[in-house]
């Protein structure tokens, strides 16, 4: 179940990047830290936090 949830979050993030950010580079990192599964998504597109 957790894998499916993680996959859906990743798919939604990638869909939003394609639709809105016009990014040319996307990086997804998935790792464990302090018994928590962490997924980080980063791109070089426009927008994002603090953009207005």
mmCIF entry with sequence, helices, sheets and N, C-alpha, C, O atoms, coordinates in Angstrom:
data_MODEL
# 
_entry.id   MODEL 
# 
_entity.id                         1 
_entity.type                       polymer 
_entity.pdbx_number_of_molecules   1 
# 
_entity_poly.entity_id                      1 
_entity_poly.type                           'polypeptide(L)' 
_entity_poly.nstd_linkage                   no 
_entity_poly.nstd_monomer                   no 
_entity_poly.pdbx_seq_one_letter_code       
;(UNK)(UNK)(UNK)(UNK)(UNK)(UNK)(UNK)(UNK)(UNK)(UNK)(UNK)(UNK)(UNK)(UNK)(UNK)(UNK)
(UNK)(UNK)(UNK)(UNK)(UNK)(UNK)(UNK)(UNK)(UNK)(UNK)(UNK)(UNK)(UNK)(UNK)(UNK)(UNK)
(UNK)(UNK)(UNK)(UNK)(UNK)(UNK)(UNK)(UNK)(UNK)(UNK)(UNK)(UNK)(UNK)(UNK)(UNK)(UNK)
(UNK)(UNK)(UNK)(UNK)
;
_entity_poly.pdbx_seq_one_letter_code_can   XXXXXXXXXXXXXXXXXXXXXXXXXXXXXXXXXXXXXXXXXXXXXXXXXXXX 
_entity_poly.pdbx_strand_id                 A 
# 
loop_
_entity_poly_seq.entity_id 
_entity_poly_seq.num 
_entity_poly_seq.mon_id 
_entity_poly_seq.hetero 
1 1  UNK n 
1 2  UNK n 
1 3  UNK n 
1 4  UNK n 
1 5  UNK n 
1 6  UNK n 
1 7  UNK n 
1 8  UNK n 
1 9  UNK n 
1 10 UNK n 
1 11 UNK n 
1 12 UNK n 
1 13 UNK n 
1 14 UNK n 
1 15 UNK n 
1 16 UNK n 
1 17 UNK n 
1 18 UNK n 
1 19 UNK n 
1 20 UNK n 
1 21 UNK n 
1 22 UNK n 
1 23 UNK n 
1 24 UNK n 
1 25 UNK n 
1 26 UNK n 
1 27 UNK n 
1 28 UNK n 
1 29 UNK n 
1 30 UNK n 
1 31 UNK n 
1 32 UNK n 
1 33 UNK n 
1 34 UNK n 
1 35 UNK n 
1 36 UNK n 
1 37 UNK n 
1 38 UNK n 
1 39 UNK n 
1 40 UNK n 
1 41 UNK n 
1 42 UNK n 
1 43 UNK n 
1 44 UNK n 
1 45 UNK n 
1 46 UNK n 
1 47 UNK n 
1 48 UNK n 
1 49 UNK n 
1 50 UNK n 
1 51 UNK n 
1 52 UNK n 
# 
_struct_asym.id          A 
_struct_asym.entity_id   1 
# 
loop_
_struct_conf.conf_type_id 
_struct_conf.id 
_struct_conf.pdbx_PDB_helix_id 
_struct_conf.beg_label_comp_id 
_struct_conf.beg_label_asym_id 
_struct_conf.beg_label_seq_id 
_struct_conf.pdbx_beg_PDB_ins_code 
_struct_conf.end_label_comp_id 
_struct_conf.end_label_asym_id 
_struct_conf.end_label_seq_id 
_struct_conf.pdbx_end_PDB_ins_code 
_struct_conf.beg_auth_comp_id 
_struct_conf.beg_auth_asym_id 
_struct_conf.beg_auth_seq_id 
_struct_conf.end_auth_comp_id 
_struct_conf.end_auth_asym_id 
_struct_conf.end_auth_seq_id 
_struct_conf.pdbx_PDB_helix_class 
_struct_conf.details 
_struct_conf.pdbx_PDB_helix_length 
HELX_P HELX_P1 AA1 UNK A 2  ? UNK A 16 ? UNK A 2  UNK A 16 1 ? 15 
HELX_P HELX_P2 AA2 UNK A 17 ? UNK A 21 ? UNK A 17 UNK A 21 3 ? 5  
# 
_struct_conf_type.id          HELX_P 
_struct_conf_type.criteria    ? 
_struct_conf_type.reference   ? 
# 
_struct_sheet.id               AA1 
_struct_sheet.type             ? 
_struct_sheet.number_strands   2 
_struct_sheet.details          ? 
# 
_struct_sheet_order.sheet_id     AA1 
_struct_sheet_order.range_id_1   1 
_struct_sheet_order.range_id_2   2 
_struct_sheet_order.offset       ? 
_struct_sheet_order.sense        anti-parallel 
# 
loop_
_struct_sheet_range.sheet_id 
_struct_sheet_range.id 
_struct_sheet_range.beg_label_comp_id 
_struct_sheet_range.beg_label_asym_id 
_struct_sheet_range.beg_label_seq_id 
_struct_sheet_range.pdbx_beg_PDB_ins_code 
_struct_sheet_range.end_label_comp_id 
_struct_sheet_range.end_label_asym_id 
_struct_sheet_range.end_label_seq_id 
_struct_sheet_range.pdbx_end_PDB_ins_code 
_struct_sheet_range.beg_auth_comp_id 
_struct_sheet_range.beg_auth_asym_id 
_struct_sheet_range.beg_auth_seq_id 
_struct_sheet_range.end_auth_comp_id 
_struct_sheet_range.end_auth_asym_id 
_struct_sheet_range.end_auth_seq_id 
AA1 1 UNK A 26 ? UNK A 33 ? UNK A 26 UNK A 33 
AA1 2 UNK A 36 ? UNK A 43 ? UNK A 36 UNK A 43 
# 
loop_
_atom_site.group_PDB 
_atom_site.id 
_atom_site.type_symbol 
_atom_site.label_atom_id 
_atom_site.label_alt_id 
_atom_site.label_comp_id 
_atom_site.label_asym_id 
_atom_site.label_entity_id 
_atom_site.label_seq_id 
_atom_site.pdbx_PDB_ins_code 
_atom_site.Cartn_x 
_atom_site.Cartn_y 
_atom_site.Cartn_z 
_atom_site.occupancy 
_atom_site.B_iso_or_equiv 
_atom_site.pdbx_formal_charge 
_atom_site.auth_seq_id 
_atom_site.auth_comp_id 
_atom_site.auth_asym_id 
_atom_site.auth_atom_id 
_atom_site.pdbx_PDB_model_num 
ATOM 1   N N  . UNK A 1 1  ? 0.824  -1.203 0.000   1.00 0.00 ? 1  UNK A N  1 
ATOM 2   C CA . UNK A 1 1  ? 0.000  0.000  0.000   1.00 0.00 ? 1  UNK A CA 1 
ATOM 3   C C  . UNK A 1 1  ? 0.861  1.258  0.000   1.00 0.00 ? 1  UNK A C  1 
ATOM 4   O O  . UNK A 1 1  ? 0.564  2.228  -0.697  1.00 0.00 ? 1  UNK A O  1 
ATOM 5   N N  . UNK A 1 2  ? 1.930  1.229  0.790   1.00 0.00 ? 2  UNK A N  1 
ATOM 6   C CA . UNK A 1 2  ? 2.801  2.400  0.852   1.00 0.00 ? 2  UNK A CA 1 
ATOM 7   C C  . UNK A 1 2  ? 3.477  2.661  -0.488  1.00 0.00 ? 2  UNK A C  1 
ATOM 8   O O  . UNK A 1 2  ? 3.649  3.812  -0.889  1.00 0.00 ? 2  UNK A O  1 
ATOM 9   N N  . UNK A 1 3  ? 3.860  1.583  -1.182  1.00 0.00 ? 3  UNK A N  1 
ATOM 10  C CA . UNK A 1 3  ? 4.483  1.725  -2.501  1.00 0.00 ? 3  UNK A CA 1 
ATOM 11  C C  . UNK A 1 3  ? 3.521  2.371  -3.481  1.00 0.00 ? 3  UNK A C  1 
ATOM 12  O O  . UNK A 1 3  ? 3.913  3.244  -4.255  1.00 0.00 ? 3  UNK A O  1 
ATOM 13  N N  . UNK A 1 4  ? 2.269  1.950  -3.454  1.00 0.00 ? 4  UNK A N  1 
ATOM 14  C CA . UNK A 1 4  ? 1.273  2.510  -4.350  1.00 0.00 ? 4  UNK A CA 1 
ATOM 15  C C  . UNK A 1 4  ? 1.049  3.988  -4.054  1.00 0.00 ? 4  UNK A C  1 
ATOM 16  O O  . UNK A 1 4  ? 0.933  4.795  -4.976  1.00 0.00 ? 4  UNK A O  1 
ATOM 17  N N  . UNK A 1 5  ? 0.988  4.340  -2.793  1.00 0.00 ? 5  UNK A N  1 
ATOM 18  C CA . UNK A 1 5  ? 0.828  5.743  -2.409  1.00 0.00 ? 5  UNK A CA 1 
ATOM 19  C C  . UNK A 1 5  ? 2.020  6.575  -2.876  1.00 0.00 ? 5  UNK A C  1 
ATOM 20  O O  . UNK A 1 5  ? 1.846  7.673  -3.404  1.00 0.00 ? 5  UNK A O  1 
ATOM 21  N N  . UNK A 1 6  ? 3.210  6.060  -2.684  1.00 0.00 ? 6  UNK A N  1 
ATOM 22  C CA . UNK A 1 6  ? 4.418  6.753  -3.106  1.00 0.00 ? 6  UNK A CA 1 
ATOM 23  C C  . UNK A 1 6  ? 4.423  6.941  -4.621  1.00 0.00 ? 6  UNK A C  1 
ATOM 24  O O  . UNK A 1 6  ? 4.800  8.000  -5.123  1.00 0.00 ? 6  UNK A O  1 
ATOM 25  N N  . UNK A 1 7  ? 4.003  5.908  -5.338  1.00 0.00 ? 7  UNK A N  1 
ATOM 26  C CA . UNK A 1 7  ? 3.942  5.991  -6.800  1.00 0.00 ? 7  UNK A CA 1 
ATOM 27  C C  . UNK A 1 7  ? 2.952  7.072  -7.234  1.00 0.00 ? 7  UNK A C  1 
ATOM 28  O O  . UNK A 1 7  ? 3.240  7.843  -8.150  1.00 0.00 ? 7  UNK A O  1 
ATOM 29  N N  . UNK A 1 8  ? 1.812  7.133  -6.597  1.00 0.00 ? 8  UNK A N  1 
ATOM 30  C CA . UNK A 1 8  ? 0.792  8.129  -6.969  1.00 0.00 ? 8  UNK A CA 1 
ATOM 31  C C  . UNK A 1 8  ? 1.267  9.550  -6.683  1.00 0.00 ? 8  UNK A C  1 
ATOM 32  O O  . UNK A 1 8  ? 1.006  10.462 -7.468  1.00 0.00 ? 8  UNK A O  1 
ATOM 33  N N  . UNK A 1 9  ? 1.955  9.740  -5.575  1.00 0.00 ? 9  UNK A N  1 
ATOM 34  C CA . UNK A 1 9  ? 2.494  11.068 -5.261  1.00 0.00 ? 9  UNK A CA 1 
ATOM 35  C C  . UNK A 1 9  ? 3.542  11.470 -6.298  1.00 0.00 ? 9  UNK A C  1 
ATOM 36  O O  . UNK A 1 9  ? 3.553  12.609 -6.765  1.00 0.00 ? 9  UNK A O  1 
ATOM 37  N N  . UNK A 1 10 ? 4.416  10.540 -6.655  1.00 0.00 ? 10 UNK A N  1 
ATOM 38  C CA . UNK A 1 10 ? 5.444  10.817 -7.664  1.00 0.00 ? 10 UNK A CA 1 
ATOM 39  C C  . UNK A 1 10 ? 4.808  11.141 -9.013  1.00 0.00 ? 10 UNK A C  1 
ATOM 40  O O  . UNK A 1 10 ? 5.226  12.082 -9.686  1.00 0.00 ? 10 UNK A O  1 
ATOM 41  N N  . UNK A 1 11 ? 3.796  10.363 -9.410  1.00 0.00 ? 11 UNK A N  1 
ATOM 42  C CA . UNK A 1 11 ? 3.117  10.616 -10.678 1.00 0.00 ? 11 UNK A CA 1 
ATOM 43  C C  . UNK A 1 11 ? 2.468  11.993 -10.696 1.00 0.00 ? 11 UNK A C  1 
ATOM 44  O O  . UNK A 1 11 ? 2.561  12.710 -11.692 1.00 0.00 ? 11 UNK A O  1 
ATOM 45  N N  . UNK A 1 12 ? 1.814  12.368 -9.604  1.00 0.00 ? 12 UNK A N  1 
ATOM 46  C CA . UNK A 1 12 ? 1.169  13.683 -9.530  1.00 0.00 ? 12 UNK A CA 1 
ATOM 47  C C  . UNK A 1 12 ? 2.198  14.803 -9.588  1.00 0.00 ? 12 UNK A C  1 
ATOM 48  O O  . UNK A 1 12 ? 1.984  15.816 -10.255 1.00 0.00 ? 12 UNK A O  1 
ATOM 49  N N  . UNK A 1 13 ? 3.313  14.622 -8.890  1.00 0.00 ? 13 UNK A N  1 
ATOM 50  C CA . UNK A 1 13 ? 4.373  15.625 -8.926  1.00 0.00 ? 13 UNK A CA 1 
ATOM 51  C C  . UNK A 1 13 ? 4.912  15.793 -10.342 1.00 0.00 ? 13 UNK A C  1 
ATOM 52  O O  . UNK A 1 13 ? 5.097  16.917 -10.809 1.00 0.00 ? 13 UNK A O  1 
ATOM 53  N N  . UNK A 1 14 ? 5.163  14.685 -11.023 1.00 0.00 ? 14 UNK A N  1 
ATOM 54  C CA . UNK A 1 14 ? 5.675  14.760 -12.394 1.00 0.00 ? 14 UNK A CA 1 
ATOM 55  C C  . UNK A 1 14 ? 4.650  15.366 -13.345 1.00 0.00 ? 14 UNK A C  1 
ATOM 56  O O  . UNK A 1 14 ? 5.014  16.132 -14.237 1.00 0.00 ? 14 UNK A O  1 
ATOM 57  N N  . UNK A 1 15 ? 3.385  15.036 -13.168 1.00 0.00 ? 15 UNK A N  1 
ATOM 58  C CA . UNK A 1 15 ? 2.333  15.623 -13.994 1.00 0.00 ? 15 UNK A CA 1 
ATOM 59  C C  . UNK A 1 15 ? 2.295  17.139 -13.821 1.00 0.00 ? 15 UNK A C  1 
ATOM 60  O O  . UNK A 1 15 ? 2.192  17.876 -14.801 1.00 0.00 ? 15 UNK A O  1 
ATOM 61  N N  . UNK A 1 16 ? 2.378  17.604 -12.576 1.00 0.00 ? 16 UNK A N  1 
ATOM 62  C CA . UNK A 1 16 ? 2.368  19.048 -12.312 1.00 0.00 ? 16 UNK A CA 1 
ATOM 63  C C  . UNK A 1 16 ? 3.598  19.733 -12.896 1.00 0.00 ? 16 UNK A C  1 
ATOM 64  O O  . UNK A 1 16 ? 3.501  20.849 -13.405 1.00 0.00 ? 16 UNK A O  1 
ATOM 65  N N  . UNK A 1 17 ? 4.740  19.081 -12.827 1.00 0.00 ? 17 UNK A N  1 
ATOM 66  C CA . UNK A 1 17 ? 5.960  19.649 -13.394 1.00 0.00 ? 17 UNK A CA 1 
ATOM 67  C C  . UNK A 1 17 ? 5.806  19.823 -14.903 1.00 0.00 ? 17 UNK A C  1 
ATOM 68  O O  . UNK A 1 17 ? 6.135  20.876 -15.450 1.00 0.00 ? 17 UNK A O  1 
ATOM 69  N N  . UNK A 1 18 ? 5.305  18.790 -15.567 1.00 0.00 ? 18 UNK A N  1 
ATOM 70  C CA . UNK A 1 18 ? 5.124  18.853 -17.024 1.00 0.00 ? 18 UNK A CA 1 
ATOM 71  C C  . UNK A 1 18 ? 4.123  19.938 -17.394 1.00 0.00 ? 18 UNK A C  1 
ATOM 72  O O  . UNK A 1 18 ? 4.359  20.696 -18.335 1.00 0.00 ? 18 UNK A O  1 
ATOM 73  N N  . UNK A 1 19 ? 3.007  20.027 -16.669 1.00 0.00 ? 19 UNK A N  1 
ATOM 74  C CA . UNK A 1 19 ? 1.945  20.980 -16.999 1.00 0.00 ? 19 UNK A CA 1 
ATOM 75  C C  . UNK A 1 19 ? 2.311  22.424 -16.693 1.00 0.00 ? 19 UNK A C  1 
ATOM 76  O O  . UNK A 1 19 ? 1.933  23.328 -17.437 1.00 0.00 ? 19 UNK A O  1 
ATOM 77  N N  . UNK A 1 20 ? 3.042  22.651 -15.609 1.00 0.00 ? 20 UNK A N  1 
ATOM 78  C CA . UNK A 1 20 ? 3.153  24.005 -15.088 1.00 0.00 ? 20 UNK A CA 1 
ATOM 79  C C  . UNK A 1 20 ? 4.560  24.600 -15.018 1.00 0.00 ? 20 UNK A C  1 
ATOM 80  O O  . UNK A 1 20 ? 4.709  25.815 -15.147 1.00 0.00 ? 20 UNK A O  1 
ATOM 81  N N  . UNK A 1 21 ? 5.580  23.794 -14.819 1.00 0.00 ? 21 UNK A N  1 
ATOM 82  C CA . UNK A 1 21 ? 6.880  24.391 -14.498 1.00 0.00 ? 21 UNK A CA 1 
ATOM 83  C C  . UNK A 1 21 ? 7.788  24.608 -15.698 1.00 0.00 ? 21 UNK A C  1 
ATOM 84  O O  . UNK A 1 21 ? 8.718  25.412 -15.630 1.00 0.00 ? 21 UNK A O  1 
ATOM 85  N N  . UNK A 1 22 ? 7.532  23.898 -16.803 1.00 0.00 ? 22 UNK A N  1 
ATOM 86  C CA . UNK A 1 22 ? 8.393  23.992 -17.991 1.00 0.00 ? 22 UNK A CA 1 
ATOM 87  C C  . UNK A 1 22 ? 9.839  23.623 -17.650 1.00 0.00 ? 22 UNK A C  1 
ATOM 88  O O  . UNK A 1 22 ? 10.772 24.196 -18.211 1.00 0.00 ? 22 UNK A O  1 
ATOM 89  N N  . UNK A 1 23 ? 10.022 22.691 -16.754 1.00 0.00 ? 23 UNK A N  1 
ATOM 90  C CA . UNK A 1 23 ? 11.360 22.276 -16.316 1.00 0.00 ? 23 UNK A CA 1 
ATOM 91  C C  . UNK A 1 23 ? 12.046 21.453 -17.400 1.00 0.00 ? 23 UNK A C  1 
ATOM 92  O O  . UNK A 1 23 ? 11.399 20.782 -18.204 1.00 0.00 ? 23 UNK A O  1 
ATOM 93  N N  . UNK A 1 24 ? 13.356 21.525 -17.398 1.00 0.00 ? 24 UNK A N  1 
ATOM 94  C CA . UNK A 1 24 ? 14.165 20.679 -18.282 1.00 0.00 ? 24 UNK A CA 1 
ATOM 95  C C  . UNK A 1 24 ? 14.912 19.615 -17.490 1.00 0.00 ? 24 UNK A C  1 
ATOM 96  O O  . UNK A 1 24 ? 15.434 18.664 -18.071 1.00 0.00 ? 24 UNK A O  1 
ATOM 97  N N  . UNK A 1 25 ? 14.969 19.765 -16.163 1.00 0.00 ? 25 UNK A N  1 
ATOM 98  C CA . UNK A 1 25 ? 15.638 18.796 -15.302 1.00 0.00 ? 25 UNK A CA 1 
ATOM 99  C C  . UNK A 1 25 ? 14.736 18.519 -14.099 1.00 0.00 ? 25 UNK A C  1 
ATOM 100 O O  . UNK A 1 25 ? 14.232 19.446 -13.465 1.00 0.00 ? 25 UNK A O  1 
ATOM 101 N N  . UNK A 1 26 ? 14.539 17.236 -13.793 1.00 0.00 ? 26 UNK A N  1 
ATOM 102 C CA . UNK A 1 26 ? 13.764 16.820 -12.622 1.00 0.00 ? 26 UNK A CA 1 
ATOM 103 C C  . UNK A 1 26 ? 14.586 15.788 -11.870 1.00 0.00 ? 26 UNK A C  1 
ATOM 104 O O  . UNK A 1 26 ? 15.170 14.886 -12.471 1.00 0.00 ? 26 UNK A O  1 
ATOM 105 N N  . UNK A 1 27 ? 14.626 15.925 -10.552 1.00 0.00 ? 27 UNK A N  1 
ATOM 106 C CA . UNK A 1 27 ? 15.340 14.958 -9.729  1.00 0.00 ? 27 UNK A CA 1 
ATOM 107 C C  . UNK A 1 27 ? 14.395 14.486 -8.626  1.00 0.00 ? 27 UNK A C  1 
ATOM 108 O O  . UNK A 1 27 ? 13.801 15.297 -7.916  1.00 0.00 ? 27 UNK A O  1 
ATOM 109 N N  . UNK A 1 28 ? 14.264 13.162 -8.491  1.00 0.00 ? 28 UNK A N  1 
ATOM 110 C CA . UNK A 1 28 ? 13.468 12.573 -7.418  1.00 0.00 ? 28 UNK A CA 1 
ATOM 111 C C  . UNK A 1 28 ? 14.390 11.724 -6.558  1.00 0.00 ? 28 UNK A C  1 
ATOM 112 O O  . UNK A 1 28 ? 15.085 10.842 -7.060  1.00 0.00 ? 28 UNK A O  1 
ATOM 113 N N  . UNK A 1 29 ? 14.389 11.999 -5.255  1.00 0.00 ? 29 UNK A N  1 
ATOM 114 C CA . UNK A 1 29 ? 15.197 11.230 -4.316  1.00 0.00 ? 29 UNK A CA 1 
ATOM 115 C C  . UNK A 1 29 ? 14.257 10.564 -3.318  1.00 0.00 ? 29 UNK A C  1 
ATOM 116 O O  . UNK A 1 29 ? 13.366 11.209 -2.766  1.00 0.00 ? 29 UNK A O  1 
ATOM 117 N N  . UNK A 1 30 ? 14.461 9.275  -3.094  1.00 0.00 ? 30 UNK A N  1 
ATOM 118 C CA . UNK A 1 30 ? 13.675 8.527  -2.119  1.00 0.00 ? 30 UNK A CA 1 
ATOM 119 C C  . UNK A 1 30 ? 14.653 7.831  -1.181  1.00 0.00 ? 30 UNK A C  1 
ATOM 120 O O  . UNK A 1 30 ? 15.538 7.098  -1.623  1.00 0.00 ? 30 UNK A O  1 
ATOM 121 N N  . UNK A 1 31 ? 14.485 8.068  0.125   1.00 0.00 ? 31 UNK A N  1 
ATOM 122 C CA . UNK A 1 31 ? 15.408 7.481  1.090   1.00 0.00 ? 31 UNK A CA 1 
ATOM 123 C C  . UNK A 1 31 ? 14.746 7.398  2.455   1.00 0.00 ? 31 UNK A C  1 
ATOM 124 O O  . UNK A 1 31 ? 13.723 8.033  2.711   1.00 0.00 ? 31 UNK A O  1 
ATOM 125 N N  . UNK A 1 32 ? 15.356 6.598  3.326   1.00 0.00 ? 32 UNK A N  1 
ATOM 126 C CA . UNK A 1 32 ? 14.932 6.490  4.722   1.00 0.00 ? 32 UNK A CA 1 
ATOM 127 C C  . UNK A 1 32 ? 15.803 7.380  5.591   1.00 0.00 ? 32 UNK A C  1 
ATOM 128 O O  . UNK A 1 32 ? 17.017 7.464  5.408   1.00 0.00 ? 32 UNK A O  1 
ATOM 129 N N  . UNK A 1 33 ? 15.148 8.049  6.553   1.00 0.00 ? 33 UNK A N  1 
ATOM 130 C CA . UNK A 1 33 ? 15.876 8.858  7.525   1.00 0.00 ? 33 UNK A CA 1 
ATOM 131 C C  . UNK A 1 33 ? 15.102 8.827  8.831   1.00 0.00 ? 33 UNK A C  1 
ATOM 132 O O  . UNK A 1 33 ? 13.920 9.167  8.863   1.00 0.00 ? 33 UNK A O  1 
ATOM 133 N N  . UNK A 1 34 ? 15.756 8.424  9.898   1.00 0.00 ? 34 UNK A N  1 
ATOM 134 C CA . UNK A 1 34 ? 15.110 8.336  11.215  1.00 0.00 ? 34 UNK A CA 1 
ATOM 135 C C  . UNK A 1 34 ? 13.807 7.534  11.151  1.00 0.00 ? 34 UNK A C  1 
ATOM 136 O O  . UNK A 1 34 ? 12.780 7.957  11.682  1.00 0.00 ? 34 UNK A O  1 
ATOM 137 N N  . UNK A 1 35 ? 13.862 6.384  10.500  1.00 0.00 ? 35 UNK A N  1 
ATOM 138 C CA . UNK A 1 35 ? 12.718 5.474  10.362  1.00 0.00 ? 35 UNK A CA 1 
ATOM 139 C C  . UNK A 1 35 ? 11.560 6.059  9.553   1.00 0.00 ? 35 UNK A C  1 
ATOM 140 O O  . UNK A 1 35 ? 10.436 5.566  9.642   1.00 0.00 ? 35 UNK A O  1 
ATOM 141 N N  . UNK A 1 36 ? 11.820 7.100  8.770   1.00 0.00 ? 36 UNK A N  1 
ATOM 142 C CA . UNK A 1 36 ? 10.787 7.695  7.915   1.00 0.00 ? 36 UNK A CA 1 
ATOM 143 C C  . UNK A 1 36 ? 11.214 7.590  6.455   1.00 0.00 ? 36 UNK A C  1 
ATOM 144 O O  . UNK A 1 36 ? 12.390 7.748  6.127   1.00 0.00 ? 36 UNK A O  1 
ATOM 145 N N  . UNK A 1 37 ? 10.258 7.327  5.598   1.00 0.00 ? 37 UNK A N  1 
ATOM 146 C CA . UNK A 1 37 ? 10.514 7.310  4.169   1.00 0.00 ? 37 UNK A CA 1 
ATOM 147 C C  . UNK A 1 37 ? 10.327 8.722  3.637   1.00 0.00 ? 37 UNK A C  1 
ATOM 148 O O  . UNK A 1 37 ? 9.265  9.321  3.806   1.00 0.00 ? 37 UNK A O  1 
ATOM 149 N N  . UNK A 1 38 ? 11.357 9.249  2.997   1.00 0.00 ? 38 UNK A N  1 
ATOM 150 C CA . UNK A 1 38 ? 11.359 10.627 2.499   1.00 0.00 ? 38 UNK A CA 1 
ATOM 151 C C  . UNK A 1 38 ? 11.407 10.602 0.973   1.00 0.00 ? 38 UNK A C  1 
ATOM 152 O O  . UNK A 1 38 ? 12.194 9.860  0.384   1.00 0.00 ? 38 UNK A O  1 
ATOM 153 N N  . UNK A 1 39 ? 10.564 11.415 0.336   1.00 0.00 ? 39 UNK A N  1 
ATOM 154 C CA . UNK A 1 39 ? 10.649 11.604 -1.104  1.00 0.00 ? 39 UNK A CA 1 
ATOM 155 C C  . UNK A 1 39 ? 10.795 13.098 -1.366  1.00 0.00 ? 39 UNK A C  1 
ATOM 156 O O  . UNK A 1 39 ? 9.967  13.899 -0.932  1.00 0.00 ? 39 UNK A O  1 
ATOM 157 N N  . UNK A 1 40 ? 11.841 13.459 -2.068  1.00 0.00 ? 40 UNK A N  1 
ATOM 158 C CA . UNK A 1 40 ? 12.077 14.847 -2.446  1.00 0.00 ? 40 UNK A CA 1 
ATOM 159 C C  . UNK A 1 40 ? 11.997 14.959 -3.958  1.00 0.00 ? 40 UNK A C  1 
ATOM 160 O O  . UNK A 1 40 ? 12.588 14.156 -4.680  1.00 0.00 ? 40 UNK A O  1 
ATOM 161 N N  . UNK A 1 41 ? 11.264 15.960 -4.437  1.00 0.00 ? 41 UNK A N  1 
ATOM 162 C CA . UNK A 1 41 ? 11.142 16.210 -5.871  1.00 0.00 ? 41 UNK A CA 1 
ATOM 163 C C  . UNK A 1 41 ? 11.658 17.621 -6.117  1.00 0.00 ? 41 UNK A C  1 
ATOM 164 O O  . UNK A 1 41 ? 11.223 18.571 -5.466  1.00 0.00 ? 41 UNK A O  1 
ATOM 165 N N  . UNK A 1 42 ? 12.579 17.753 -7.054  1.00 0.00 ? 42 UNK A N  1 
ATOM 166 C CA . UNK A 1 42 ? 13.173 19.055 -7.354  1.00 0.00 ? 42 UNK A CA 1 
ATOM 167 C C  . UNK A 1 42 ? 13.236 19.213 -8.871  1.00 0.00 ? 42 UNK A C  1 
ATOM 168 O O  . UNK A 1 42 ? 13.545 18.265 -9.592  1.00 0.00 ? 42 UNK A O  1 
ATOM 169 N N  . UNK A 1 43 ? 12.938 20.419 -9.341  1.00 0.00 ? 43 UNK A N  1 
ATOM 170 C CA . UNK A 1 43 ? 13.066 20.702 -10.770 1.00 0.00 ? 43 UNK A CA 1 
ATOM 171 C C  . UNK A 1 43 ? 13.610 22.111 -10.968 1.00 0.00 ? 43 UNK A C  1 
ATOM 172 O O  . UNK A 1 43 ? 13.682 22.899 -10.024 1.00 0.00 ? 43 UNK A O  1 
ATOM 173 N N  . UNK A 1 44 ? 13.990 22.419 -12.201 1.00 0.00 ? 44 UNK A N  1 
ATOM 174 C CA . UNK A 1 44 ? 14.559 23.737 -12.496 1.00 0.00 ? 44 UNK A CA 1 
ATOM 175 C C  . UNK A 1 44 ? 13.549 24.628 -13.205 1.00 0.00 ? 44 UNK A C  1 
ATOM 176 O O  . UNK A 1 44 ? 13.932 25.566 -13.904 1.00 0.00 ? 44 UNK A O  1 
ATOM 177 N N  . UNK A 1 45 ? 12.265 24.341 -13.030 1.00 0.00 ? 45 UNK A N  1 
ATOM 178 C CA . UNK A 1 45 ? 11.226 25.093 -13.705 1.00 0.00 ? 45 UNK A CA 1 
ATOM 179 C C  . UNK A 1 45 ? 10.832 26.371 -12.977 1.00 0.00 ? 45 UNK A C  1 
ATOM 180 O O  . UNK A 1 45 ? 11.397 26.727 -11.943 1.00 0.00 ? 45 UNK A O  1 
ATOM 181 N N  . UNK A 1 46 ? 9.851  27.042 -13.550 1.00 0.00 ? 46 UNK A N  1 
ATOM 182 C CA . UNK A 1 46 ? 9.348  28.279 -12.978 1.00 0.00 ? 46 UNK A CA 1 
ATOM 183 C C  . UNK A 1 46 ? 8.363  27.963 -11.866 1.00 0.00 ? 46 UNK A C  1 
ATOM 184 O O  . UNK A 1 46 ? 7.821  26.859 -11.808 1.00 0.00 ? 46 UNK A O  1 
ATOM 185 N N  . UNK A 1 47 ? 8.128  28.928 -10.982 1.00 0.00 ? 47 UNK A N  1 
ATOM 186 C CA . UNK A 1 47 ? 7.144  28.755 -9.911  1.00 0.00 ? 47 UNK A CA 1 
ATOM 187 C C  . UNK A 1 47 ? 7.736  28.101 -8.690  1.00 0.00 ? 47 UNK A C  1 
ATOM 188 O O  . UNK A 1 47 ? 8.951  28.085 -8.498  1.00 0.00 ? 47 UNK A O  1 
ATOM 189 N N  . UNK A 1 48 ? 6.865  27.565 -7.872  1.00 0.00 ? 48 UNK A N  1 
ATOM 190 C CA . UNK A 1 48 ? 7.299  26.922 -6.649  1.00 0.00 ? 48 UNK A CA 1 
ATOM 191 C C  . UNK A 1 48 ? 7.022  27.771 -5.435  1.00 0.00 ? 48 UNK A C  1 
ATOM 192 O O  . UNK A 1 48 ? 6.323  28.781 -5.516  1.00 0.00 ? 48 UNK A O  1 
ATOM 193 N N  . UNK A 1 49 ? 7.563  27.365 -4.325  1.00 0.00 ? 49 UNK A N  1 
ATOM 194 C CA . UNK A 1 49 ? 7.337  28.058 -3.052  1.00 0.00 ? 49 UNK A CA 1 
ATOM 195 C C  . UNK A 1 49 ? 7.872  29.470 -3.108  1.00 0.00 ? 49 UNK A C  1 
ATOM 196 O O  . UNK A 1 49 ? 8.978  29.713 -3.592  1.00 0.00 ? 49 UNK A O  1 
ATOM 197 N N  . UNK A 1 50 ? 7.083  30.388 -2.612  1.00 0.00 ? 50 UNK A N  1 
ATOM 198 C CA . UNK A 1 50 ? 7.519  31.769 -2.500  1.00 0.00 ? 50 UNK A CA 1 
ATOM 199 C C  . UNK A 1 50 ? 7.523  32.544 -3.808  1.00 0.00 ? 50 UNK A C  1 
ATOM 200 O O  . UNK A 1 50 ? 8.054  33.653 -3.866  1.00 0.00 ? 50 UNK A O  1 
ATOM 201 N N  . UNK A 1 51 ? 6.934  31.972 -4.865  1.00 0.00 ? 51 UNK A N  1 
ATOM 202 C CA . UNK A 1 51 ? 6.997  32.656 -6.151  1.00 0.00 ? 51 UNK A CA 1 
ATOM 203 C C  . UNK A 1 51 ? 5.845  33.647 -6.349  1.00 0.00 ? 51 UNK A C  1 
ATOM 204 O O  . UNK A 1 51 ? 5.769  34.313 -7.382  1.00 0.00 ? 51 UNK A O  1 
ATOM 205 N N  . UNK A 1 52 ? 4.964  33.742 -5.375  1.00 0.00 ? 52 UNK A N  1 
ATOM 206 C CA . UNK A 1 52 ? 3.936  34.751 -5.486  1.00 0.00 ? 52 UNK A CA 1 
ATOM 207 C C  . UNK A 1 52 ? 2.588  34.219 -5.474  1.00 0.00 ? 52 UNK A C  1 
ATOM 208 O O  . UNK A 1 52 ? 1.624  34.979 -5.562  1.00 0.00 ? 52 UNK A O  1 
# 
